[in-house]
Amino acid sequence: MALTAPANFDTEYLREQVRIEYDRVAREPHGTFHFHRGPEYAATFLGYEAADLASLPEESTARFAGVGNPLRIGDTTPGVSPLKPGDTVLDHACGAGMDLLLAARRVGPSGRAIGIDMTAAMRDCAAAAADLAGLSGIVNIREGFYENLPVESASVDVVISNGVLNLSPDKPRVVSEIMRVLKPGGRLFLADVVVQRELSLKSRSNPDLWAACVGGALTEKEFFELFAHAGLMDSRVVQRFNCFMGTTAEQKVSKQLFIHGANFYARKP
Ligand SMILES: C[S@@+](CC[C@H](N)C(=O)[O-])C[C@H]1O[C@@H](n2cnc3c(N)ncnc32)[C@H](O)[C@@H]1O
């Protein structure tokens, strides 16, 4: 099991590399990266509604870097309630906020959409986009780490997460924070990178490979173990996405490891 980073892993170095990478995504969204970004990618590869994205500011959509479609989990999974007006939703690493703004529209003026991110330039884009979209009364962006959420316990109806759990060297800690902030019965709509087989210790020990969203990726089985260990229930894979198709990551590693994106659902008892 690889739910935490190997001993002696340089967590601070990883955090700095991740910050540098996403600072660059915020500043140069059309630059060269090993992963896809933006609204066309989201609509073509991940099933987002192109018209929904076209109505959001580019400050947010051009910097989208997720690997799945968390809100679709509530819309398409039998027996699972979608986000509804009045809900409190938390995106625990919101980046430039595309999912957060879509969620804010759903929860409406009687709800709240809280976004956390550790990278200042991403938070600035998310806040600017919320303003431009007329959603700043609903959206609240906060600085923080998803390993230590600046959010009150048992205050959130739905946690959304897109393409970020793989980046944490301490995934049990991230999921225990999700459990803490969810209300009883609260839902987790999580999309992340998935590998077909467990990575070697050598790969998992390389912080540059982690920063590239590969070194810290889990298998589906490991996700289920992680959720069960935290006390989440009803966990399942809802949909899979070929999110690295045509990227340099696909050429270098993802074909060997069958890396893809997946939507997961789970809930707090
Ligand atoms: C792959 S991007 C995804 C952003 C967003 N969810 C999306 O779909 O566009 C990763 C984001 O996670 C943030 N991040 C990485 N590690 C974090 C941590 N420990 N706490 C909070 N944010 C983190 C980065 O700053 C970056 O904005």
Ligand as a Chemical Component Dictionary entry (heavy atoms), coordinates in Angstrom:
data_LIG
# 
_chem_comp.id                   LIG 
_chem_comp.type                 NON-POLYMER 
_chem_comp.pdbx_formal_charge   0 
_chem_comp.three_letter_code    LIG 
# 
loop_
_chem_comp_atom.comp_id 
_chem_comp_atom.atom_id 
_chem_comp_atom.alt_atom_id 
_chem_comp_atom.type_symbol 
_chem_comp_atom.charge 
_chem_comp_atom.model_Cartn_x 
_chem_comp_atom.model_Cartn_y 
_chem_comp_atom.model_Cartn_z 
_chem_comp_atom.pdbx_ordinal 
LIG C1  C1  C 0  -3.992 19.777 -10.738 1  
LIG S1  S1  S 1  -4.390 21.365 -10.047 2  
LIG C2  C2  C 0  -6.120 21.157 -9.913  3  
LIG C3  C3  C 0  -6.838 22.404 -9.531  4  
LIG C4  C4  C 0  -8.368 22.321 -9.666  5  
LIG N1  N1  N 0  -8.926 21.315 -8.797  6  
LIG C5  C5  C 0  -8.793 22.078 -11.100 7  
LIG O1  O1  O 0  -9.467 21.091 -11.336 8  
LIG O2  O2  O -1 -8.414 22.869 -11.968 9  
LIG C6  C6  C 0  -3.731 21.196 -8.459  10 
LIG C7  C7  C 0  -4.033 22.318 -7.449  11 
LIG O3  O3  O 0  -3.853 21.773 -6.135  12 
LIG C8  C8  C 0  -3.240 22.745 -5.329  13 
LIG N2  N2  N 0  -2.587 22.025 -4.224  14 
LIG C9  C9  C 0  -1.614 21.094 -4.318  15 
LIG N3  N3  N 0  -1.279 20.633 -3.099  16 
LIG C10 C10 C 0  -2.079 21.288 -2.206  17 
LIG C11 C11 C 0  -2.217 21.245 -0.783  18 
LIG N4  N4  N 0  -1.442 20.464 -0.043  19 
LIG N5  N5  N 0  -3.151 22.037 -0.225  20 
LIG C12 C12 C 0  -3.911 22.876 -0.978  21 
LIG N6  N6  N 0  -3.802 22.983 -2.309  22 
LIG C13 C13 C 0  -2.899 22.180 -2.929  23 
LIG C14 C14 C 0  -2.289 23.455 -6.265  24 
LIG O4  O4  O 0  -1.947 24.720 -5.761  25 
LIG C15 C15 C 0  -3.109 23.524 -7.556  26 
LIG O5  O5  O 0  -3.864 24.702 -7.647  27 
# 
loop_
_chem_comp_bond.comp_id 
_chem_comp_bond.atom_id_1 
_chem_comp_bond.atom_id_2 
_chem_comp_bond.value_order 
_chem_comp_bond.pdbx_ordinal 
LIG C1  S1  SING 1  
LIG S1  C2  SING 2  
LIG S1  C6  SING 3  
LIG C2  C3  SING 4  
LIG C3  C4  SING 5  
LIG C4  N1  SING 6  
LIG C4  C5  SING 7  
LIG C5  O1  DOUB 8  
LIG C5  O2  SING 9  
LIG C6  C7  SING 10 
LIG C7  O3  SING 11 
LIG C7  C15 SING 12 
LIG O3  C8  SING 13 
LIG C8  N2  SING 14 
LIG C8  C14 SING 15 
LIG N2  C9  SING 16 
LIG N2  C13 SING 17 
LIG C9  N3  DOUB 18 
LIG N3  C10 SING 19 
LIG C10 C11 SING 20 
LIG C10 C13 DOUB 21 
LIG C11 N4  SING 22 
LIG C11 N5  DOUB 23 
LIG N5  C12 SING 24 
LIG C12 N6  DOUB 25 
LIG N6  C13 SING 26 
LIG C14 O4  SING 27 
LIG C14 C15 SING 28 
LIG C15 O5  SING 29 
# 
